[in-house]
Amino acid sequence: MKNRSFYKNLFSIIRRLVYLGLPVTLLYVIFKRVDLGLLLENLQYASPWLILLGIFLKPAQIMLGSIRWKAINQLYCSEKISAKFMIHHYWAGMAAGYFTPANLGWDAYKVVAVGRKFKKYTAAFYSLIAEKCIGLTSVLLMLVITYPLITGYIVMNESIFSTLYAALLIGVFGLIVPFFIVMAAQKQTASYRLKNVSKKIITKLLRFVGNDDIVNKIREDYQKSLSIFSIFKRPAAFFYTLGLSLGILFAGAVCSQIFFLGLDYEISFFINLFAAPVFFILFIIPISFGSIGIREGVYILFYGQFGVPLETALLVSFFNLLGIFLSNIIGGLFMLNEGIQENINTFKDLSTGHE
């Protein structure tokens, strides 16, 4: 028992060291390779108006995300939910949870905010899972559609791209398509099995919730809640939220395209459209503080495959990061505008029994 505790503490220390030290190490390596003179020259001749336009458009992704979150929660909670309430908590949770691994703090905040408001923690939890599933579906769909459009622009490691794309197609058609076929069939046996699967998923995920009161409430109202896969049985709700998810990726691609235009660098919009889902997948990996260091390295490596100079890719990464900081500032303003005590109480519920 002591050995297990020792190794658990050791693993926790190593994880924290990696989480905090990796960004510094990566940034050091990156800036050792960067031509600072060329970087400053590119920055000097950049169009400030286009750069500002891209930065101020970045929060559009968060607004689309809050609209999607509202639509999904209205379905699972069976309540008419105020847009003001959802936008406030979506932005406030994002601002506070951005620097947690894979935005897990943001996700927990969203579940608790809706659960406290409507006393429907299971519905809020299901909404989060549905949001992730729809987001993943949009990412895979965007990758499948855009890859054939960018193959002619790849200048390095084309074989790696084609291999990954083939694996993606196998995964999509081998797993997702059968899933939707089962959903469309809506057979009683399939419904029963899916309910059991969802119950197992919840049982495992509840281990990560620190509030015993919330865990008990989720278990209490589990039976009277909609199925975790209900949104996939509602075509109108599914395609509406899928469209919003694709819109989030499209908005990110538009911002990057504007940044390249501001740097007077010509690049196909399809490359940025392909980059958006790739970055989404890579930046949810919880291995650095706010993806700092990882973000810059990924931008350099990815755009380098299309011949983009290191300095240009690094500047585009910085501009996108400024857009994210702007979104977090707006989230902080939402917290202040509605009264910070309500948000503090929500965060308390993530780890205590107070409600």
Secondary structure, 3 states (H helix, E strand, C coil): CHHHHHHHHHHHHHHHHHHHHHHHHHHHHHHHHCCHHHHHHHHHCCCHHHHHHHHHHCHHHHHHHHHHHHHHHHHHHCCCCCHHHHHHHHHHHHHHHCCCHHHHHHHHHHHHHHHHHHCCHHHHHHHHHHHHHHHHHHHHHHHHHHHHHHHHHCCCCHHHHHHHHHHHHHHHHHHHHHHHHHHHHCCHHHHHHHHHHHHHHHHHHHHHCCCHHHHHHHHHCCCCCCCCCHHHHCHHHHHHHHHHHHHHHHHHHHHHHHHHHHCCCCCCHHHHHHHHHHHHHHHCCCCCHHHCCHHHHHHHHHHHCCCCCHHHHHHHHHHHHHHHHHHHHHHHHHHHHHCHHHHHHHHHCCCCCCC
